Amino acid sequence: MHSAFALILVGSFAYVGTMIDNLFAFAAQLTLTARERFSLVTIAQSAGVVVLVGLAAAVGSSLNVLPIRVVGVLALAPWALAWRYWRHRRDDIVDSPRRGATTTFLVTLGLGGDNLAVWIPLLRANGVVHEFALCVVFAVWQVLFIALSWTLATHPTVVSWGQRGGRYFVPWLYVALGVVILFECHLV
């Protein structure tokens, strides 16, 4: 079992690393949303994250029949994402259209492929207590994510910079997440 500090560190790294694209997409979306609808759209985004965590936990639990080292092969998923992001780093940025709560929920799920690729092996790696602790860490980060998104939504220049700079930063983040998965699944 990991120390509490290590668990918080791994959970934080996994959440922040996989949600960076969501952060800028959601903040950009908020800039196009009327202020009185921020709460509704935020609830929809958070519900999407809860569904992703639930899916990751369910899939991870179904993998209990496999040895944890086999699950570690899922480290290839973030590396594939890193390669994809790196190949498309010079593509034009597409402006996000104005979205409502339903679209926000669906977009959160749509952007959740990387979340699932990283969260499934982490939630599966060390049992139920570990899984619950990671979910608590994710919940704390979700609150911080929302607060930061609301702050960024009032500064479109920051959102624009994040969209431009993120395309160079995100691939390296996915490579590091793949390494974390290898360690968590005891392959290194």
N, C-alpha and C positions, 0 to 999 in steps of 0.2 A: 504494500500500500504506500502511496506517495505521502510525503509530508504535506501539511495543509498549504504551505507556501508554494511548493512545487505544483500542487493541484490548481491553486489559484493562478499561478503563472501560465501553466499549460492551457487552462480554460480561457484565460484572458487572451492569450496569443491566438487560440483557435477561433474565438468569437471575433476579435478585432480583425484578424487576417481574412476571414471569410465575409465579414460584413462591410469592408471598406468600400466595395462597389455599391452596396446597398445604401451606405451612408450618403454618398454623393448623389446617387439617383434619387433618394428620398428627399434630401435637402433641396435638390433642384426642383423636384415636384412641389415641395412646399412653397417655393418662391412663386409658383404659378397657381397656388391655391389661396382662396380667400381666407383671411385670418380666422374668421369664425368657423371654418371647416377644419382647421388644424387638428382639433381633438378627435373628430370622427375619422379622419384619414390616419391619424396616429394609432388609433385603436385597430384599424384594419391592418396596418403594417405590423403591429405587435402580434395580432392574431396569426398573421402569416408566419412570423418567426416561431410562435408556439407550435403551429402545425409542422414546421420543419424540424423542430427539436423532437416532437412526438414521432415523426417518421424516422428520424435518425435513431431514436431509442428503440423503436419497434423493429426496424431492420437489424440493428445491432443485436437485439435479443434473439432474433431468429437465426443469427449466425453463431449462437452458442454451441451448436453442434460441430463447429469448425474450431480447430486449434487457433489460438490468438495469433500465432505467427503467420497463418494462412490469411487471416484478416488483414495483416500488415501489408499485404500486396496492394491493398487499396491506396497505399502511398503513391502509386502510379497515377491516381486520379488528379491530385493537385499538381503533379508534374506535367500532366497532359494539359491541364488548365493554364499552367505557366507558359507552356509552349504556345498555346492558342493565343493568349494575351500578348506574348512577345511578337508573334507573327502579325498581329493586327494593331500593334501599338501606334502605327502611323495613319490608321484609317480615320476618316472624318468623324467628328463627334456629331451625333444626331441629337437635336434638341428634344427634350421630353415634352409630350403634349400635356395639357391640363388633364388631371385624372381625378376620379372620385374614389370613394372607399372600396368599392368592389374591384376596380382596376388596380388600386394600390395593393390589395390583398393578393390578387393574381400575379402582379409584377413581383411582389416579394417572393412568392413561390417560384416564379420563373427564374429569378436571380439566385435561387437557393440551391442550384446544382452543386456549386462549390462547397456550400455549407454542408450538404449531405455527404459529399465525398470526404470531408475532413471529420465531421462530427460522428459519423457512423463508427469508424474504428475507435475513436476516442471514448465514446460512450460505451462501447463493447469491451474495451481493454481491461478493465479492472473490477468489474462487478457492480452491484446495485448501489452501494454506498458511494463509490467513485462517480457513478452515473448521476446520482442525486446531487452530489456536491458540484459537479460540472454544470448541472441545470441551474443551480443557485448562482453560480458565477455568471452564467449566460444571462440570467434574469437581471442581475446587477448591471451588467454591461448593456443590456437592452434599455434600461432606464437612462443610462449615460448616453447611449446612442440617440435616443429621442431628444434629450436635452441639447446635445450637440447639433442634431439636425435642425432643431428649431432655431438655434443660434446662427448656424450657417445660412439658413433660409433668409435671414435678414441681411446677409452679405453675399450678393451674387458673384462678386469678384472672387471670393474664396471658393465658391462652388466651381466656377470656371477654371480656376487654377487646379483644383483637385481633379477635375475631369481630364485636363491636359497632362498633369504630372502623374496621375494615377496609372496611366497606361505604361509608364516606365517602371513604376514602383511595384505594382501588383504582381508581375511575373516572379520577381525575386521573393515576394512574400509567399507565394504558392510553393516555390521550391523549398523554402524553410519549413512550411507546414508539412510537406511530404517527409522531411527529415524528422520532424516531431512525431509523426505517425510511426515511422520506423522505430524510434525509441520507445514509444508507448506500447507498441506491439512486440517489443523485445526482439527485434530483428538486428539491432545494432548494440 
